[in-house]
């Protein structure tokens, strides 16, 4: 029996294999209400798309928020193997001055949050050190 002759089958636009119509995700944009990719191809495409978009979003944020190119960021990351404040080797994030927007460097997330909680106020940080030393 030729599956193409029945209304219950469809050829995937990606893998070009014939599948049961039930093996295609619903998609209202198409006349038959089904995507043109079978479920495995659709899933694979979505994973690749999300990964690509995540990378594009990272590059966009680097440029827009911090004025850094991907190359500049990679050079900073290579030059900073661990947090310069606490020495942690956990993933580093971009630290910047909120008043000027200037990038200071890469530090770990807890240290970045700590600086943020102190609002980059050196006097408050000195007071905190004095308090801890008591």
C-alpha atoms as one frame of an Amber mdcrd trajectory, in Angstrom:
protein
   0.000   0.000   0.000   1.369   3.422  -0.958   1.357   5.650   2.149   1.533
   8.781  -0.026  -1.842   7.896  -1.507  -3.533   8.005   1.871  -4.450  11.178
   3.711  -2.890   9.714   6.844   0.734  10.128   5.733   3.058  12.948   4.828
   6.648  13.419   3.651   8.907  15.319   6.067  10.385  18.454   4.529  13.700
  17.858   6.306  14.484  14.131   6.274  12.319  13.483   3.163  10.919  10.313
   4.727   7.266   9.411   4.712   5.600   9.258   8.138   2.145   8.879   9.580
   0.405  12.251   9.870   0.369  11.641  13.647   4.168  11.924  13.607   3.980
  15.654  12.749   3.450  18.388  15.376   0.358  20.581  15.093   0.955  23.880
  13.306  -1.957  26.098  12.267   0.157  27.888   9.652  -0.105  24.941   7.263
  -3.227  23.891   5.310  -3.375  20.426   6.880  -2.726  21.852  10.370   0.558
  19.961  10.714   4.172  21.106  10.591   6.193  20.247   7.497   8.858  18.580
   9.723   8.306  15.226  11.466   8.568  15.283  15.273  12.212  14.066  15.456
  13.340  16.615  12.827  11.240  19.326  14.469  12.837  18.626  17.858  16.335
  18.593  16.379  15.688  21.868  14.545  14.341  23.536  17.705  17.412  22.540
  19.732  19.767  23.907  17.074  17.678  27.077  16.730  17.692  27.731  20.491
  21.441  27.211  20.677  22.043  29.574  17.737  19.710  32.216  19.164  21.343
  31.924  22.601  24.748  32.630  21.051  23.348  35.547  19.026  21.717  36.966
  22.164  25.010  36.723  24.087  26.815  38.598  21.316  24.054  41.205  21.160
  24.212  41.805  24.935  27.993  42.090  24.905  27.788  44.752  22.215  24.743
  46.663  23.490  25.267  46.536  27.250  29.021  46.610  27.511  30.395  47.722
  24.128  32.491  44.549  23.899  33.060  42.350  20.886  33.096  38.580  21.300
  36.864  38.632  20.730  37.408  41.241  23.455  35.320  39.194  25.875  37.239
  35.991  25.039  40.549  37.808  25.617  39.290  39.006  29.020  38.159  35.474
  29.910  41.535  33.981  28.948  43.369  36.634  30.992  41.167  36.018  34.059
  41.228  32.316  35.007  39.689  32.940  38.451  37.884  35.669  40.371  40.357
  38.434  41.278  38.436  39.129  44.513  37.887  35.709  46.096  39.934  33.394
  43.859  36.940  31.240  42.927  37.148  29.306  39.682  33.392  29.259  39.119
  32.101  30.900  35.925  32.920  34.592  35.752  30.552  37.404  34.790  31.131
  40.913  33.514  31.503  43.532  36.243  30.856  47.141  35.276  30.489  50.523
  36.951  26.797  51.362  36.994  27.379  55.105  36.994  29.759  55.180  34.002
  28.907  51.887  32.305  32.629  51.130  31.999  33.594  47.452  32.181  35.972
  46.766  35.079  36.632  43.106  34.382  35.359  39.624  35.076  34.510  38.388
  38.582  32.408  35.573  40.014  28.662  36.056  40.436  28.703  36.170  44.299
  31.388  38.878  44.306  29.530  40.792  41.595  26.353  40.668  43.677  28.291
  41.715  46.776  29.627  44.797  45.019  26.118  45.520  43.798  24.630  45.204
  47.283  27.208  47.735  48.496  26.323  49.912  45.485  30.047  50.171  44.686
  30.408  52.388  47.782  33.985  52.051  49.026  33.224  53.602  52.435  30.438
  51.120  53.086  32.761  48.296  52.114  35.473  49.601  54.480  32.865  49.777
  57.240  31.886  46.177  56.504  35.554  45.096  56.718  35.968  46.928  60.024
  32.814  45.261  61.306  34.078  41.807  60.320  37.445  42.460  61.969  35.818
  43.177  65.371
